[in-house]
Amino acid sequence: MKFHTEDIMYPPILKLTEAAKRYVASPDFLDLGQGLPGHIPPDKALASLRERLSHPSTHLYTTDQGLLELREELSLYLRQTAGIDINPQTELVITAGANNAFAGAAQTLIGPNENVIMPTPYYFNSVMAVKLTGGNVKEIRTNANFQVVSEDIEKAIDANTRGIFLVSPNNPTGAVYERKTIDSIVDICLNHDLVLFSDETYSRMVFDGSSHYSPRLRRDATENVITIGSFSKDFGMSGWRVGYVIGPSQFIEQYLKVQDTVTICAPTAGQLLALEVLKNGLDAVEQEIERLNLLRELAYVRIREIDQLEVIRTSGTFYMFPKVRDCTDSSALVLDILQSTGTLVLPGIIFGEAGEGHIRISIGPLTPEAVDEAFDRLYSYFTT
């Protein structure tokens, strides 16, 4: 039997989870692998959802675009927090998470043998989504501070280039791309009539005095920019599978063909919960983001105690992406760390060739005590 997916990588976290099965049952197991926040949705929002669970409408499809009230509340939230103006009726679709949003956008816009330029280290699921369309990813390396170099993007464009994909704040590096860089990339897209896919899943998780800049703010580029977002991280809703995609009305019209084919709509209960958080839970969300800020401070103090880990401090997300001195096989290293310490981190190689020699550490789901324990174990591993 021939499979269209044979040249696409097997889900790397799934493979690592299989390797970690024997450790998961242990009370000493520490998971610093998967990108999860350390909180759940606010109690008030969950209580409001519980009251709606017995209503028949909660168990039905919504429209393909998602609940209009949610789209309206989300549009208001994005205007207030990011300065983005969108029409909730014609420029926004609620999706089953950000992965679903980008996969649908790729299906809508990328054809066989067309290229998407992607800075690396990259988010591996986005590469998988492009390859599912028959398209190709052309990697460009970020600089020593994990920042994109717009001149390198310009040089990578060829006759088959369809678009550019950015994740800022970035997974796996945590880098927040500079406004001048994003503006220059927008200009490149306008000059070459390319699509700019902007994954802004971590847009609220920006620290150290940095700020998130969305290319959607460029009023001259709204026809070229597709924005991807999610409720998974800041709202603590990973398992509810709710995200969104923003684009020009003609794109949305075509995107809905994919949406109806693949999912019909995002889960109704998840949409209702996101709506409740937007209406009544934003103060609690901000408190959780501040908690994460304090966790980051602790983690950066602790990781600098480990001489073999060379870390660049970045300003976003809950990820750290240190380079491991003398490491040439991050996959083998990660398995050895797991077997020796009962601690799971991710190998940098799954984020592209530029990630080899690094590991990704996710502190999102940890307590301060767990952060200390995790770095105690890593210190012991790398110094004995």
BAFIDO-229356 format. One line per 8 residues: number of its first residue (from 1); for each residue x, y, z of N, C-alpha, C. Coordinates in steps of 0.02 Angstrom, whole numbers, plus 50000, padded with zeros to 5 digits. Atoms other than C-alpha are relative to their C-alpha. Example, Ala and Ser with C-alpha at 12.3 -4.5 7.8 and 13.67 -1.06 7.14 Angstrom:
% residues 2
1) 50045/49941/50000/50615/49775/50390/50045/50060/50000 | 49958/49941/49997/50684/49947/50357/49961/50055/50037
//
This chain:
% residues 384
1) 50042/49941/50000/50000/50000/50000/50044/50062/50000 | 49963/49938/50007/50065/50172/49951/49965/50054/50041 | 50028/49946/49958/50041/50318/50072/50027/50067/49977 | 49981/49932/50018/50043/50501/50025/50042/50033/50054 | 49967/49969/49942/50115/50539/50198/50069/49970/50015 | 49938/50036/49984/50271/50430/50186/50060/50045/50010 | 49942/49956/49993/50392/50577/50170/49991/50052/50055 | 50012/49954/49945/50318/50668/50320/50022/49967/50065
9) 49974/50028/49938/50399/50645/50490/49943/49972/50043 | 50047/50027/49951/50311/50537/50619/49995/50050/50057 | 50006/49951/49947/50240/50648/50759/50053/49989/50055 | 49943/50013/49956/50398/50670/50864/49983/49996/50074 | 50018/50003/49929/50315/50704/51031/49967/49934/50016 | 50032/50065/49990/50211/50546/51010/50053/49946/50009 | 49946/50051/49995/50369/50445/50982/50037/50005/50067 | 49966/49991/49936/50453/50521/51135/49956/49979/50059
17) 50047/50020/49947/50297/50493/51240/50000/49924/50007 | 49995/50073/49998/50306/50309/51193/50062/49978/50038 | 49937/50017/49966/50487/50304/51252/49996/50014/50075 | 50004/49980/49929/50437/50388/51416/49947/49962/50039 | 50056/50034/49967/50292/50270/51455/50019/49967/50066 | 49980/50037/49940/50388/50169/51583/50015/50047/50058 | 49983/49952/49947/50431/50329/51678/49939/50040/50023 | 50057/49956/49986/50262/50418/51671/49964/49980/50064
25) 50036/50023/49941/50185/50311/51807/50037/50016/50065 | 49961/49985/49940/50324/50359/51927/49982/50069/50027 | 50014/49934/49972/50285/50502/52047/50058/50048/49992 | 49941/49958/50009/50461/50565/52013/50009/50024/49928 | 49993/49980/50070/50434/50587/51825/49986/50074/49992 | 50010/49929/50015/50453/50767/51764/49996/50008/49924 | 50011/49990/50071/50384/50815/51594/50014/50073/49982 | 49982/49934/50026/50473/50965/51519/49999/49999/49924
33) 50002/50009/50072/50429/50909/51344/49944/50038/49966 | 50056/49972/50037/50256/50954/51284/49987/50073/50019 | 50011/49929/49989/50210/51137/51265/49932/50014/50032 | 50063/49990/49964/50075/51151/51397/50008/50057/50051 | 49998/49951/49946/50032/51297/51512/49988/49965/50067 | 50008/50031/49934/50024/51266/51698/49934/50016/50033 | 50064/49981/49970/49846/51325/51723/49943/49974/49956 | 50061/50017/50036/49669/51281/51672/49957/50063/49995
41) 50042/49940/50005/49530/51402/51624/49974/50023/50068 | 50023/49973/49936/49467/51516/51763/49937/49966/50026 | 50057/50034/49969/49342/51441/51886/49933/50030/49979 | 50063/49968/50017/49209/51569/51844/49976/49981/49930 | 50017/50020/50069/49215/51525/51659/49978/49927/49999 | 50018/50071/49998/49209/51338/51697/49931/49992/50032 | 50066/50005/49968/49059/51364/51813/49945/50021/49952 | 50050/49978/50049/48966/51459/51676/49988/49947/49947
49) 50008/50053/50050/49001/51319/51553/49961/49942/50028 | 50037/50056/49969/48937/51187/51675/49925/50012/49996 | 50071/49983/50002/48770/51277/51678/49971/49990/49931 | 50024/50005/50069/48759/51265/51489/50004/49928/49972 | 49989/50068/50026/48806/51081/51472/49936/49962/49988 | 50062/50037/50009/48628/51020/51489/49955/50030/49946 | 50040/49969/50053/48564/51137/51354/50015/49965/49934 | 49989/50038/50063/48539/51045/51187/50047/50035/49952
57) 49958/49964/50049/48628/51182/51087/50074/49989/50011 | 49929/50012/49985/48793/51143/51175/50026/49937/49965 | 49982/50064/50028/48792/50972/51092/49988/49996/49925 | 50011/49996/50072/48758/51031/50915/50059/50035/49966 | 49952/49960/50038/48868/51100/50776/49984/50074/50009 | 50011/49929/50013/48894/51286/50768/50006/50010/49924 | 49984/49987/50071/48910/51370/50598/50073/49984/49988 | 49930/50015/50017/49072/51330/50507/50047/50054/50027
65) 49957/49945/49978/49142/51501/50554/50007/50003/50075 | 49999/49997/49928/49104/51475/50737/49947/50047/50026 | 50051/49959/49968/48988/51561/50860/50013/50074/49985 | 49992/49929/50016/48958/51740/50805/50018/50040/50063 | 49984/49962/49939/48961/51802/50985/50073/49991/50020 | 49929/50011/49987/49132/51723/51009/50043/50040/49952 | 49961/49961/50049/49197/51801/50849/49998/50075/50016 | 50006/49929/49983/49132/51971/50904/50042/50016/50063
73) 49960/49988/49940/49210/51957/51078/50075/49994/49986 | 49930/50008/50018/49374/51895/51005/50025/50060/49961 | 49980/49941/50039/49378/52040/50882/50012/50059/50046 | 49991/49946/49952/49356/52162/51026/50064/49990/50041 | 49941/50016/49960/49491/52074/51128/50064/50014/49960 | 49942/49990/50042/49615/52079/50983/50012/50075/49987 | 49993/49928/50009/49580/52264/50955/50030/50032/50063 | 49977/49971/49937/49611/52301/51139/50072/49980/50017
81) 49934/50026/49979/49767/52193/51162/50054/50005/49947 | 49950/50001/50053/49852/52198/50992/49990/50055/49949 | 50013/49946/50048/49774/52344/50898/49975/49976/49933 | 50021/50029/50063/49709/52227/50764/49925/50013/49989 | 50070/49990/50019/49547/52276/50676/49979/49948/49949 | 50025/50049/50047/49449/52136/50594/49924/50001/50001 | 50072/50009/50005/49272/52107/50535/49983/49930/50022 | 50012/50068/49974/49208/51960/50640/49956/49958/49955
89) 50045/50038/50043/49083/51911/50506/50033/49977/49936 | 49971/50017/50066/49196/51907/50353/50075/49986/50001 | 49928/50008/50000/49378/51898/50410/50027/49954/50055 | 49980/50040/49942/49381/51774/50554/49963/49934/50000 | 50030/50066/49992/49351/51587/50576/50028/49970/50065 | 49979/50037/49941/49356/51492/50741/50017/49929/49978 | 49975/50065/50023/49456/51331/50718/50012/49953/50059 | 49984/50049/49948/49498/51173/50814/50074/50004/50017
97) 49931/49988/49982/49662/51246/50876/50039/50034/49945 | 49958/49966/50048/49804/51338/50791/50028/49953/49947 | 49977/50048/50050/49869/51180/50707/49949/49991/49945 | 50054/50006/50049/49701/51158/50623/49995/50063/49957 | 50004/49937/50036/49702/51342/50575/50053/50004/49945 | 49948/49996/50051/49870/51333/50486/49994/49945/49948 | 50009/50054/50049/49837/51164/50407/49947/50018/49949 | 50053/49978/50046/49677/51235/50333/50024/50055/49954
105) 49973/49946/50041/49766/51391/50274/50047/49973/49947 | 49955/50031/50048/49899/51284/50192/49962/49965/49944 | 50041/50034/50050/49768/51178/50105/49967/50050/49953 | 50035/49950/50040/49684/51337/50043/50047/50036/49953 | 49957/49954/50036/49838/51428/49980/50062/49968/49967 | 49937/50029/50024/49984/51309/49946/49985/49941/49954 | 50010/50055/50048/49989/51196/49794/50060/49955/49996 | 49944/50047/50008/50099/51048/49746/50062/50035/49972
113) 49935/49975/50021/50283/51093/49729/50010/50075/50012 | 49989/49930/49981/50257/51270/49793/50038/50002/50066 | 49956/49995/49942/50379/51330/49927/49972/50048/50052 | 50011/49954/49944/50352/51407/50097/50067/50009/50034 | 49937/49985/49966/50504/51493/50171/49986/50002/50075 | 50012/50008/49929/50519/51451/50355/50066/50007/50039 | 49940/49996/49958/50649/51512/50481/50006/49938/50044 | 49987/50059/49960/50730/51371/50576/50050/50017/50055
121) 50046/50053/49978/50727/51310/50713/49927/50019/49990 | 50070/49989/50016/50545/51290/50665/49954/49957/50043 | 50051/50041/49966/50383/51220/50736/49983/49943/49953 | 50002/50057/50046/50380/51045/50663/49930/49986/49970 | 50066/50013/50027/50190/51030/50644/49984/50044/49939 | 50011/49956/50057/50192/51177/50524/50033/49973/49937 | 49967/50033/50056/50317/51087/50413/49957/49942/49975 | 50042/50056/50019/50205/50934/50416/49938/50023/49962
129) 50059/49973/50033/50055/51041/50365/50015/50019/49927 | 49981/49981/50068/50147/51111/50214/50010/49938/49957 | 49986/50060/50040/50203/50939/50158/49936/49961/49984 | 50064/50032/50015/50025/50873/50170/49967/50028/49937 | 50028/49970/50061/49980/50993/50029/50039/49981/49937 | 49956/50012/50056/50120/50928/49919/50051/50055/49990 | 49952/49945/50003/50217/51088/49951/50065/49982/50034 | 49933/50010/49972/50396/51107/50010/50017/50058/50048
137) 49976/49949/49954/50479/51201/50152/50073/50016/49983 | 49931/49978/50010/50635/51302/50116/50022/50034/50065 | 49978/49976/49935/50728/51328/50279/50052/50056/49993 | 49946/49951/49993/50829/51483/50323/50017/50003/50075 | 49979/50000/49930/50931/51490/50482/49992/50070/50031 | 50000/49938/49962/50900/51623/50613/50071/50016/50023 | 49933/49981/49978/51048/51719/50685/50015/49974/50070 | 49978/50027/49935/51139/51687/50849/49951/50015/50056
145) 50051/49983/49950/50997/51770/50946/49931/49975/49981 | 50062/50030/50026/50864/51669/50853/49955/50050/49966 | 50039/49951/50037/50809/51823/50758/50003/49985/49925 | 50002/50010/50072/50755/51813/50576/50040/50055/49965 | 49963/49952/50041/50867/51897/50448/49962/50008/49935 | 50045/49991/50057/50754/51972/50316/50037/49994/49933 | 49961/50006/50062/50894/51980/50186/50006/49927/49979 | 49996/50071/50016/50909/51790/50197/49934/49975/49971
153) 50065/50018/50028/50723/51774/50164/49997/50023/49927 | 50001/49973/50068/50740/51884/50010/50040/49955/49953 | 49957/50042/50041/50881/51775/49944/49969/49931/49987 | 50029/50067/50006/50778/51616/49970/49941/49996/49952 | 50059/49999/50045/50635/51671/49856/50019/49975/49930 | 49991/50022/50069/50620/51581/49690/49932/49999/49966 | 50062/49999/50039/50488/51554/49557/49945/49959/50031 | 50050/50043/49969/50400/51423/49662/49978/50023/50070
161) 50016/49977/49932/50389/51525/49822/49929/50027/50002 | 50070/49979/49991/50210/51547/49882/49991/50044/50061 | 50010/49962/49939/50232/51616/50056/50058/49994/50048 | 49951/49999/49945/50333/51648/50213/49962/49985/50065 | 50033/50019/49937/50291/51573/50383/50042/50023/50059 | 49967/49975/49940/50334/51659/50547/49962/49978/50062 | 50029/50012/49934/50303/51608/50727/50033/50048/50049 | 49973/49953/49952/50326/51753/50847/49945/50021/50049
169) 49943/50031/49967/50342/51736/50994/50009/49928/49977 | 49982/50060/50037/50432/51582/50934/49999/49937/50042 | 49992/50068/49977/50415/51398/50969/50047/49966/49950 | 49979/50019/49933/50543/51324/51007/50045/50049/50038 | 49946/49960/49971/50662/51469/51043/49977/50052/50050 | 50024/49946/49957/50552/51596/51132/50015/50069/49973 | 49981/49935/50028/50618/51735/51019/49938/50040/49981 | 50052/49953/50022/50506/51887/50993/50031/50041/49944
177) 49969/49967/50058/50541/51954/50819/49991/50076/50003 | 50001/49927/49996/50583/52138/50806/49953/50029/49948 | 50049/49967/50044/50457/52256/50729/50030/50018/49932 | 49970/49979/50063/50578/52321/50598/50011/49940/49954 | 49990/50060/50040/50615/52143/50542/49934/49977/49970 | 50065/50021/50026/50431/52098/50527/49976/50047/49945 | 50019/49953/50052/50398/52257/50430/50038/49989/49935 | 49962/50013/50061/50538/52217/50309/49977/49937/49966
185) 50027/50061/50030/50466/52043/50284/49933/50013/49967 | 50063/49979/50032/50295/52119/50250/50014/50033/49933 | 49982/49967/50063/50377/52229/50119/50021/49950/49947 | 49980/50053/50047/50456/52076/50039/49938/49965/49971 | 50061/50034/50023/50285/51992/50030/49962/50044/49951 | 50035/49955/50045/50208/52145/49950/50036/50006/49933 | 49961/49992/50062/50349/52163/49823/49997/49938/49956 | 49999/50063/50038/50340/51979/49772/49931/49967/49997
193) 50068/50028/49997/50152/51952/49798/49999/49932/50034 | 49998/50061/49960/50180/51820/49932/49952/50005/50058 | 50041/50003/49939/50073/51764/50078/50046/49998/50061 | 49965/50004/49936/50138/51797/50253/49955/49966/50050 | 50036/50037/49948/50076/51665/50375/50031/50020/50067 | 49974/49976/49936/50094/51738/50550/49966/49962/50057 | 50026/50039/49944/50072/51615/50693/50014/50039/50064 | 49994/49956/49942/50038/51720/50848/49970/49966/50062
201) 50028/50039/49945/49988/51581/50968/50023/50025/50069 | 49972/49979/49936/50101/51651/51105/50002/50076/50009 | 49995/49927/50003/50064/51836/51076/49993/50034/50067 | 50008/49969/49934/50014/51869/51257/50057/49983/50047 | 49945/50023/49956/50168/51782/51328/50065/50033/49979 | 49942/49960/50017/50295/51921/51302/50023/50037/50062 | 49972/49977/49936/50412/51978/51441/50061/50044/49989 | 49937/49963/50001/50568/52078/51483/49995/50067/49963
209) 50008/49936/50032/50495/52240/51416/49990/49997/49925 | 50013/50007/50072/50471/52170/51240/49926/50007/49986 | 50071/49997/50019/50309/52185/51144/49991/49961/49936 | 50017/50038/50059/50223/52079/51014/49975/50048/49945 | 50021/49959/50057/50200/52157/50842/49970/49954/49947 | 50034/50041/50051/50073/52082/50722/50004/50034/49932 | 49999/49971/50067/50098/52108/50535/49931/50020/49975 | 50068/49980/50017/49909/52124/50526/49990/50076/50011
217) 50005/49928/49988/49937/52302/50590/50018/50041/49939 | 49984/49965/50062/50005/52347/50420/49938/50003/49955 | 50063/49993/50037/49849/52415/50337/50008/49989/49925 | 49988/50010/50072/49931/52405/50165/50010/49927/49983 | 49983/50070/50013/49959/52218/50186/49946/49951/50020 | 50052/50046/49975/49793/52146/50247/49980/49948/49949 | 50016/50050/50050/49768/52057/50082/50053/49945/49995 | 49945/50047/50004/49934/51966/50103/50015/49964/50064
225) 49984/50028/49934/49933/51921/50288/49945/49953/50024 | 50045/50048/49967/49853/51766/50365/50025/49992/50072 | 49981/50002/49929/49854/51770/50556/49970/49938/50033 | 50020/50061/49964/49846/51612/50662/50003/50015/50075 | 50001/49990/49928/49797/51615/50846/49969/49941/50036 | 50023/50056/49960/49749/51500/50988/49979/50023/50069 | 50018/49991/49930/49663/51494/51157/50036/49950/50045 | 49971/50055/49963/49769/51345/51210/50047/50022/50055
233) 49945/49984/49954/49913/51432/51297/49978/50051/50053 | 50015/49950/49950/49857/51594/51380/49936/49987/50038 | 50063/50015/49967/49681/51533/51419/50000/49932/50034 | 49995/50066/49968/49741/51361/51479/49951/49950/49971 | 50053/50040/50032/49628/51274/51352/50028/49950/49949 | 49968/50043/50051/49747/51155/51261/49955/49942/49978 | 50041/50058/50016/49630/51005/51271/49932/50016/49970 | 50067/49980/50026/49476/51103/51216/50002/50011/49925
241) 49989/49993/50072/49548/51130/51040/49960/50058/49970 | 50031/49940/50028/49497/51308/51000/50055/50050/49980 | 49954/49949/50025/49597/51429/50892/49963/50042/49950 | 50033/49958/50050/49565/51548/50750/50048/50018/49944 | 49961/49976/50058/49622/51610/50580/49967/50064/49976 | 50022/49935/50024/49610/51788/50515/50030/50011/49931 | 49976/49985/50067/49623/51840/50334/49950/50041/49962 | 50047/49961/50041/49543/51940/50195/49938/49959/49983
249) 50065/50034/50008/49362/51899/50156/50002/49948/49944 | 49998/50049/50055/49402/51811/49991/50037/49937/50021 | 49967/50059/49973/49523/51697/50083/49953/49961/50046 | 50046/50033/49954/49395/51659/50219/49947/49960/49962 | 50050/50035/50040/49267/51612/50087/50027/49934/49974 | 49969/50062/50024/49387/51483/50015/50020/49954/50057 | 49978/50039/49942/49452/51428/50185/49942/49958/50027 | 50058/50036/49973/49276/51376/50237/49986/49934/49964
257) 50007/50064/50035/49280/51240/50104/50041/49946/50035 | 49957/50046/49963/49424/51159/50199/49970/49987/50069 | 50029/50007/49933/49343/51192/50368/49942/49952/50000 | 50059/50042/50002/49181/51109/50318/50018/49927/49985 | 49978/50068/50018/49273/50959/50245/50033/49965/50059 | 49957/50032/49951/49392/50928/50389/49968/49997/50070 | 50026/49999/49931/49305/50981/50551/49928/50023/50007 | 50064/49964/49999/49141/51070/50507/50006/50062/50044
265) 49992/49943/49954/49171/51178/50661/50044/49979/50058 | 49964/50015/49938/49276/51191/50817/49950/49973/50051 | 50046/50028/49950/49203/51096/50968/49957/50054/50033 | 50046/49949/49975/49049/51189/51027/50013/50017/50073 | 49987/49986/49929/49086/51170/51213/50063/50041/50008 | 49938/49962/49997/49262/51235/51184/49989/50073/49980 | 50016/49932/50021/49195/51387/51092/49964/50037/50056 | 50037/49968/49946/49075/51423/51235/50046/50017/50058
273) 49953/49987/49946/49216/51409/51362/50045/50060/49982 | 49959/49943/50021/49327/51528/51262/49961/50065/50006 | 50043/49941/49994/49181/51650/51256/49994/50022/50073 | 50006/49983/49929/49160/51641/51445/50064/50030/50028 | 49936/49972/49976/49345/51673/51474/50007/50072/49974 | 49995/49933/50027/49340/51824/51358/49955/50049/50037 | 50049/49956/49967/49188/51893/51449/50015/50010/50074 | 49996/49998/49928/49231/51853/51629/50065/49976/50031
281) 49941/50031/49971/49404/51778/51648/50066/50031/49984 | 49936/49972/50024/49535/51896/51578/50046/50021/50057 | 49957/49983/49943/49596/51955/51749/50038/49939/50024 | 49967/50062/49979/49634/51775/51796/50053/49979/49950 | 49950/50015/50051/49725/51750/51631/50062/50042/50010 | 49943/49956/49989/49836/51900/51665/50040/49978/50061 | 49965/50025/49941/49878/51830/51837/50042/49939/49984 | 49962/50059/50019/49933/51667/51759/50060/50018/49958
289) 49944/49979/50040/50043/51756/51634/50054/50031/50044 | 49951/49973/49953/50126/51850/51777/50034/49944/50039 | 49970/50058/49967/50152/51684/51868/50053/49968/49955 | 49952/50027/50048/50238/51621/51711/50063/50043/49996 | 49943/49955/50001/50349/51774/51710/50048/49986/50058 | 49959/50016/49942/50410/51732/51885/50035/49932/49992 | 49969/50065/50013/50441/51551/51834/50060/50007/49953 | 49945/49988/50048/50548/51611/51688/50061/50028/50036
297) 49944/49971/49964/50654/51716/51804/50038/49947/50039 | 49969/50054/49962/50687/51566/51916/50038/49952/49953 | 49969/50048/50046/50724/51452/51768/50064/50027/49970 | 49940/49971/50028/50850/51573/51692/50057/50004/50052 | 49949/50001/49948/50940/51588/51859/50030/49929/50006 | 49977/50068/49989/50949/51399/51877/50039/49972/49940 | 49966/50030/50058/51000/51356/51699/50070/50027/49992 | 49933/49972/50006/51151/51472/51709/50050/49968/50048
305) 49955/50038/49956/51220/51361/51846/50030/49940/49965 | 49979/50060/50036/51245/51223/51716/50046/50021/49943 | 49952/49975/50048/51404/51262/51620/49992/49969/49931 | 50004/50034/50065/51368/51135/51483/49940/50024/49958 | 50058/49974/50037/51206/51223/51434/50012/50074/49985 | 49991/49930/50022/51230/51383/51334/49933/50028/49979 | 50068/49977/50013/51068/51479/51341/50000/50073/49978 | 50014/49932/50021/51013/51635/51248/49934/50020/50032
313) 50063/49979/49969/50884/51729/51351/49957/50034/49946 | 50047/49971/50046/50734/51765/51241/49941/50029/50040 | 50050/49960/49964/50581/51869/51283/49929/49973/49998 | 50068/50024/50007/50432/51759/51246/49992/49926/50017 | 50022/50069/49988/50340/51596/51284/50026/49973/50066 | 49974/50034/49941/50384/51469/51418/50051/49947/49981 | 49949/50046/50024/50520/51382/51317/50070/50028/50011 | 49929/49984/50002/50708/51380/51337/50031/49952/49949
321) 49972/50040/50054/50816/51316/51194/50077/50002/50003 | 49928/49996/49991/50993/51295/51260/50039/49954/49953 | 49954/50042/50037/51137/51230/51158/50040/49959/50050 | 49963/50044/49956/51222/51081/51237/50071/49992/49972 | 49931/50002/50024/51411/51091/51224/50020/49929/49980 | 49973/50063/50026/51488/50952/51119/49946/49949/49982 | 50054/50047/50018/51318/50875/51079/49991/49999/49924 | 50011/50008/50072/51302/50807/50902/49939/49955/49986
329) 50057/50044/50009/51153/50691/50931/49951/50014/50057 | 50046/49979/49947/51015/50776/51030/49948/49946/50016 | 50048/50053/49987/50897/50628/51010/50027/49949/50050 | 49969/50047/49953/51018/50509/51097/50009/50032/50068 | 49991/49965/49936/51053/50640/51230/49936/50002/50040 | 50065/49995/49966/50869/50663/51270/49980/49933/50030 | 50016/50067/49973/50843/50476/51291/50043/49983/50060 | 49956/50014/49944/50993/50466/51405/49980/50041/50062
337) 50024/49959/49944/50929/50611/51511/49938/49969/50031 | 50061/50032/49977/50761/50523/51522/50015/49938/50042 | 49983/50062/49965/50837/50357/51574/50039/50012/50064 | 49957/49987/49942/50959/50435/51697/49964/50039/50055 | 50029/49954/49951/50847/50564/51781/49924/49997/50004 | 50073/50000/50000/50665/50525/51739/49971/50066/49979 | 50021/49933/50022/50652/50695/51656/49998/50002/49924 | 50008/49997/50073/50586/50723/51480/50009/50071/49975
345) 49993/49939/50039/50649/50864/51370/49998/49979/49926 | 50004/50018/50071/50640/50874/51180/50066/50013/49965 | 49938/49990/50038/50786/50853/51059/49992/50056/49949 | 50003/49944/50046/50826/51006/50955/49992/49980/49928 | 50001/50021/50069/50839/50905/50795/49929/49996/49972 | 50069/50004/50026/50649/50886/50783/49975/50068/49977 | 50019/49932/50021/50642/51075/50755/50041/50023/49940 | 49960/49984/50058/50753/51066/50602/50074/49991/50012
353) 49928/50011/49994/50937/51044/50565/50034/50053/50044 | 49970/49947/49960/50976/51211/50648/49990/49988/50075 | 50012/50015/49930/50909/51139/50810/50044/49945/50028 | 49957/50054/49975/51033/50996/50820/50051/50029/50049 | 49954/49977/49948/51142/51009/50974/49965/50040/50055 | 50040/49965/49950/51002/51097/51070/49950/49952/50032 | 50059/50032/49972/50864/51038/51186/49948/50053/50014 | 50053/49952/49981/50695/51119/51215/49973/49981/50068
361) 50026/50009/49932/50640/51140/51395/49937/50041/50006 | 50063/49965/49989/50459/51184/51430/49986/50005/50075 | 50013/49991/49928/50429/51259/51602/49927/50017/50013 | 50070/49978/49993/50246/51302/51569/49960/49965/50054 | 50043/50035/49952/50165/51165/51675/50030/49992/50070 | 49965/50013/49938/50288/51175/51820/49981/50049/50056 | 50002/49956/49941/50278/51246/51995/50072/50024/50012 | 49931/49980/49983/50428/51341/52066/50040/49942/50029
369) 49966/50057/49971/50471/51185/52165/50021/49950/49946 | 49984/50047/50055/50465/51079/52007/50056/50028/49956 | 49945/49969/50037/50576/51204/51916/50067/49987/50035 | 49939/50014/49962/50705/51187/52054/50021/49927/49994 | 49985/50072/50004/50692/50998/52050/50026/49982/49930 | 49979/50015/50068/50708/50993/51860/50072/50021/49989 | 49932/49976/50013/50866/51098/51858/50051/49969/50049 | 49956/50041/49957/50938/51004/52007/50020/49936/49963
377) 49986/50062/50036/50923/50846/51902/50046/50012/49940 | 49958/49985/50058/50996/50927/51746/50071/50019/50021 | 49933/49982/49974/51139/51000/51848/50039/49937/50018 | 49967/50063/49981/51177/50829/51920/50020/49960/49939 | 49987/50039/50060/51166/50747/51749/50062/50027/49963 | 49947/49972/50042/51284/50868/51663/50066/50013/50038 | 49938/49987/49962/51411/50885/51805/50029/49938/50032 | 49973/50062/49970/51437/50702/51855/50021/49953/49945
//
